[in-house]
Amino acid sequence: MLLINGIILGSVYALLALGYSLVYGVGKIMNLAHGALYILTGYFIYWILNAGYSRGEAILYAIILITLVGALVYLLLIKPLQNTPLGVLIVTFALAYLIQNLISFFMEAPAVTIPGLFRIQLFPGSPYEWRDIFRKKQNSIN
């Protein structure tokens, strides 16, 4: 289980690093709000799922919404300051701070979970996921 968790967490870190590399490599823009936009995407999925849509629809609508948010951020905040790298750095830092605090302000709980997209079985043909086994162990301790 530790190996699976490590692979999953490493994959998430790799995706974040690839995003930073692409944004900086292609556009020469150091976007410090990149992580906050990932968080916002996760909350978009959470809110859309709570509205009663399926997982596929929630992911599709969240991608559309975050694309629109990213386009607005670029057009309104980054493009006017594109010739001043320090200005872009400060504006994207402020945007990240704003997004994180708005989410903290409007959400009651500091963190929420999204159901997994795929079920990873403990063994082929097993009715249990690796997470189910972990939860049962945790609950038996309490």
Secondary structure, DSSP 8 states (H G I E B T S, - for coil): -HHHHHHHHHHHHHHHHHHHHHHHHHH----TTHHHHHHHHHHHHHHHHHTT--HHHHHHHHHHHHHHHHHHHIIIIIGGGTT-HHHHHHHHHHHHHHHHHHHHHH-SSS------SS--BSSTT-S-BHHHHHHHHHHHH-
